[in-house]
Amino acid sequence: MQTLLRGALAALLVFGIGQSAGAADYPNRPIRMVAPFAPGGGSDVVARLVAEKMGPILGQSVVVENRPGASGIIGGDLVAKADPDGYTILMNNSALTSNPALYKKLPFDTERDLVPVIDLASAPTLLAAHPSAPFDTMAQLADYARKHPNTVSVGTPGAGQMSHLAAEMVSQASDTELMMIHYKGTANSLNDLVGGTIMMSFGTVPGFIKFIKSGKLKPIAVASAQRLPVLPSVPTVAETYPGFEMNVWFGAFVPAGTPAPIIDKLHQTIAQVLKDPAIRARFADEGLEPGGMSREKFDALFHSELAHWKKFVTERNIHLDN
């Protein structure tokens, strides 16, 4: 028995030393940052801006890898099942917290298999329409939708994504029926919106801003508590429907089991990136608010939103098949 105990203790000691050594020289090779959405959207913009600045601080390149599909589930699954060594990071958005409520079965357990590291940025959802849409305000939209039920087409990058849930929230607040059209990826829905195939779509400011500035899209409202400095003339949804607010956050996650010193190093590195004046200026141009919460606060936000979307999805009776 004593021999067995000594062997077990020795194994634990070796394991602990190995973990400490691995954390001490981390990173000693390139890091992969998985962005589970198609290029061009808000998540992709944030991932690339942050990854570019992380590299020089860590002394290793941070390579963004797009793994789109199934509202971020494909990319999330890849990271959840990756080695917990800090070399595979997930850069996801709020959809990570709504998927468990929307899908009957996921290939990984969101709460158990992923560990929140830090929030990178947040952005309110923005409702933009093609210039030909027969409404310019939320009130006009609601009036038109009531007179023409299920004819106001709303494009989304995919069923269950945050733009879809934002449209469901507007439908609930305005007591209207909107025609949801789900695409495969941001680029596809945006192309049809700019082309006039669909009337409107929800997204984040980074994805829409250049089309608004060029006149190819018209902004209807933002789902922030206050108007945005980058779009000061655009009203908030709350000006029509008090209390309405929906922000999309972007955050970094690692596989469960990743050593705490590595998670702390990633948190500190990204927090340093988010204080960079160049990053803050670029985020402001994109309509993004820099993140930088403590690990504890981001973890609390993560769990509170899991509960919030479970309640909302149940109320709206929204269920998707994998």
Sequence and secondary structure as in RCSB ss.txt:
>XXXX:A:sequence
MQTLLRGALAALLVFGIGQSAGAADYPNRPIRMVAPFAPGGGSDVVARLVAEKMGPILGQSVVVENRPGASGIIG
GDLVAKADPDGYTILMNNSALTSNPALYKKLPFDTERDLVPVIDLASAPTLLAAHPSAPFDTMAQLADYARKHPN
TVSVGTPGAGQMSHLAAEMVSQASDTELMMIHYKGTANSLNDLVGGTIMMSFGTVPGFIKFIKSGKLKPIAVASA
QRLPVLPSVPTVAETYPGFEMNVWFGAFVPAGTPAPIIDKLHQTIAQVLKDPAIRARFADEGLEPGGMSREKFDA
LFHSELAHWKKFVTERNIHLDN
>XXXX:A:secstr
 HHHHHHHHHHHHHHHHHHHHHHHT  SS EEEEE S TTSHHHHHHHHHHHHHHHHHTS EEEEE   GGGHHH
HHHHHTS SSSSEEEEEETHHHHHHHHBS  SS HHHHEEEEEEEEEEEEEEEE TTSS SSHHHHHHHHHHSTT
 SEEEESSTTSHHHHHHHHHHHHHT   EEEE SSHHHHHHHHHHTSSSEEEEEHHHHHHHHHTTSSEEEEE SS
S BTTBTTS BGGGTSTT   EEEEEEEEETT  HHHHHHHHHHHHHHHT HHHHHHHHHTT EE    HHHHHH
HHHHHHHHHHHHHHHHT  B  
